[in-house]
Amino acid sequence: MPPRICIVVSSPNTVSAFFAGHIRQLERRFQVTVVANATDPGFLRERGLSCRFVPLTIHREIAPLADVYALVHLVWLLVRGRFDIVHSITPKAGLLAAVAGSVARVPVRVHTFTGQVWATRRGTSRAILKALDRLTAALATHILVDSRSQREFLVDQRVVSPSKA
């Protein structure tokens, strides 16, 4: 049986913008499951992807009850699916996947940083959002960033360690 990878995104648009080509390549060697905040699995087929789809409501904003529900559901999915890798992108999907992957003991937990919501915020909001990105980075076993300047920014801000990103 091929290794299992679970890709967690908060929006189907993330698959289109960042992951469609990667998933197409991964499908050659992995059993791929995409977890997304969508109801129609057709969005994968429209992009030429044949992987398994699991709908999961992941709100962009802070929604404590919905977030706990999504976290519990994701832990259950990862444990039941015995995934080898979980890969996330976007802040909320990253936080949920990092925590769920750790609880479920997924051996490889990858998160891709593509921008920081907190970078333009001030005060308590900035501190909380930045701390959540730090938690995501700490729980991930591997960090990817979309540019050298982003990596330098995240290292300077002490969100990620230079050796991990």
C-alpha positions as CSV (number, residue, x, y, z in Angstrom):
1,M,0.0,0.0,0.0
2,P,1.4,3.4,-0.9
3,P,2.0,6.0,1.9
4,R,-0.9,8.1,2.9
5,I,-0.9,11.9,2.8
6,C,-3.7,14.2,4.1
7,I,-3.7,17.7,2.7
8,V,-5.7,20.2,4.8
9,V,-6.9,23.5,3.4
10,S,-9.5,26.0,4.5
11,S,-10.7,26.7,1.0
12,P,-10.9,24.9,-2.4
13,N,-9.3,28.0,-3.9
14,T,-6.1,27.1,-2.0
15,V,-6.0,23.8,-3.9
16,S,-6.3,25.8,-7.2
17,A,-3.8,28.4,-6.3
18,F,-1.1,26.4,-4.5
19,F,-1.7,22.6,-4.6
20,A,-3.3,21.3,-7.8
21,G,0.0,20.5,-9.6
22,H,1.6,19.1,-6.4
23,I,-1.4,16.9,-5.7
24,R,-1.3,15.6,-9.3
25,Q,2.3,14.6,-8.8
26,L,1.7,13.2,-5.3
27,E,-1.2,11.0,-6.6
28,R,1.5,9.0,-8.6
29,R,3.2,7.7,-5.4
30,F,0.8,8.4,-2.5
31,Q,-2.8,7.8,-1.5
32,V,-4.0,11.4,-1.2
33,T,-6.9,12.7,0.8
34,V,-7.8,16.4,0.6
35,V,-9.7,17.9,3.6
36,A,-11.3,21.2,2.7
37,N,-14.0,23.6,3.6
38,A,-16.2,22.7,0.7
39,T,-19.3,20.5,0.1
40,D,-18.8,19.6,-3.6
41,P,-16.0,17.1,-4.3
42,G,-16.3,18.1,-7.9
43,F,-13.8,20.9,-7.4
44,L,-11.1,18.3,-7.3
45,R,-12.2,16.6,-10.5
46,E,-12.5,20.0,-12.2
47,R,-8.8,20.4,-11.6
48,G,-8.0,16.9,-12.9
49,L,-7.5,15.3,-9.5
50,S,-8.8,11.9,-8.5
51,C,-7.9,11.9,-4.8
52,R,-10.3,11.3,-1.9
53,F,-12.2,14.3,-0.6
54,V,-13.4,14.9,3.0
55,P,-15.5,18.0,3.6
56,L,-14.7,19.8,6.9
57,T,-15.9,23.3,7.9
58,I,-12.9,25.4,8.7
59,H,-13.8,29.0,9.4
60,R,-11.2,31.7,8.6
61,E,-12.3,33.7,11.6
62,I,-12.0,32.6,15.2
63,A,-15.0,30.4,16.0
64,P,-14.3,28.5,19.2
65,L,-17.0,25.8,19.0
66,A,-16.6,25.2,15.3
67,D,-12.9,25.1,15.7
68,V,-13.0,22.5,18.4
69,Y,-15.4,20.5,16.3
70,A,-13.1,20.7,13.3
71,L,-10.1,19.7,15.5
72,V,-11.9,16.7,17.0
73,H,-13.1,15.6,13.5
74,L,-9.6,16.0,12.1
75,V,-8.0,14.0,14.9
76,W,-10.5,11.2,14.3
77,L,-9.8,11.3,10.6
78,L,-6.0,11.2,11.0
79,V,-6.1,8.4,13.5
80,R,-8.6,6.3,11.6
81,G,-6.8,6.9,8.3
82,R,-3.4,6.1,9.7
83,F,-1.8,8.8,7.7
84,D,2.0,9.0,7.2
85,I,2.0,12.7,6.3
86,V,-0.3,15.7,7.0
87,H,0.4,18.9,5.0
88,S,-1.4,22.1,5.6
89,I,-1.5,25.6,4.2
90,T,-3.2,28.8,5.5
91,P,-3.2,29.8,9.1
92,K,-6.4,28.1,10.5
93,A,-5.9,24.9,8.5
94,G,-2.3,24.9,9.6
95,L,-3.1,25.2,13.3
96,L,-5.8,22.5,13.2
97,A,-3.6,20.1,11.2
98,A,-0.6,20.7,13.4
99,V,-2.5,20.1,16.6
100,A,-4.5,17.2,15.2
101,G,-1.4,15.6,13.6
102,S,0.5,15.8,16.8
103,V,-2.4,14.3,18.8
104,A,-2.9,11.6,16.2
105,R,0.9,10.9,16.1
106,V,1.2,11.5,12.4
107,P,5.0,11.1,11.9
108,V,5.5,13.9,9.3
109,R,3.6,17.2,9.7
110,V,4.3,19.8,7.1
111,H,3.0,23.3,7.0
112,T,3.5,25.9,4.3
113,F,3.5,29.6,5.2
114,T,2.3,31.9,2.4
115,G,1.7,35.1,4.4
116,Q,0.9,36.2,7.9
117,V,-2.4,37.6,9.0
118,W,-0.8,39.1,12.0
119,A,1.8,41.1,10.1
120,T,-0.5,44.1,9.6
121,R,-2.3,43.8,13.0
122,R,-1.4,45.6,16.2
123,G,-1.8,44.9,19.9
124,T,-3.4,41.8,21.4
125,S,-4.8,40.5,18.1
126,R,-1.2,40.5,16.6
127,A,0.2,38.8,19.6
128,I,-2.4,36.0,19.7
129,L,-2.3,35.4,15.9
130,K,1.5,35.4,16.0
131,A,1.6,33.0,18.9
132,L,-0.8,30.6,17.0
133,D,1.6,30.7,14.0
134,R,4.5,29.9,16.5
135,L,2.5,26.9,17.8
136,T,1.8,25.7,14.3
137,A,5.5,25.9,13.5
138,A,6.5,24.2,16.7
139,L,4.2,21.2,16.1
140,A,5.1,20.8,12.5
141,T,8.1,18.6,11.7
142,H,8.8,20.5,8.5
143,I,8.1,24.1,7.5
144,L,7.9,25.4,3.9
145,V,7.8,29.0,2.9
146,D,6.9,30.6,-0.4
147,S,10.0,32.9,-0.6
148,R,13.4,33.6,0.8
149,S,12.2,37.0,2.2
150,Q,9.2,35.3,3.9
151,R,11.6,32.8,5.6
152,E,13.8,35.7,6.7
153,F,10.8,37.5,8.1
154,L,9.5,34.5,10.0
155,V,13.0,33.7,11.4
156,D,13.5,37.4,12.4
157,Q,10.0,37.4,14.1
158,R,11.0,34.1,15.9
159,V,8.0,32.3,14.5
160,V,10.2,29.5,12.9
161,S,13.7,28.3,13.6
162,P,16.2,28.7,10.8
163,S,17.0,25.0,10.8
164,K,13.3,24.0,10.4
165,A,12.2,26.3,7.6
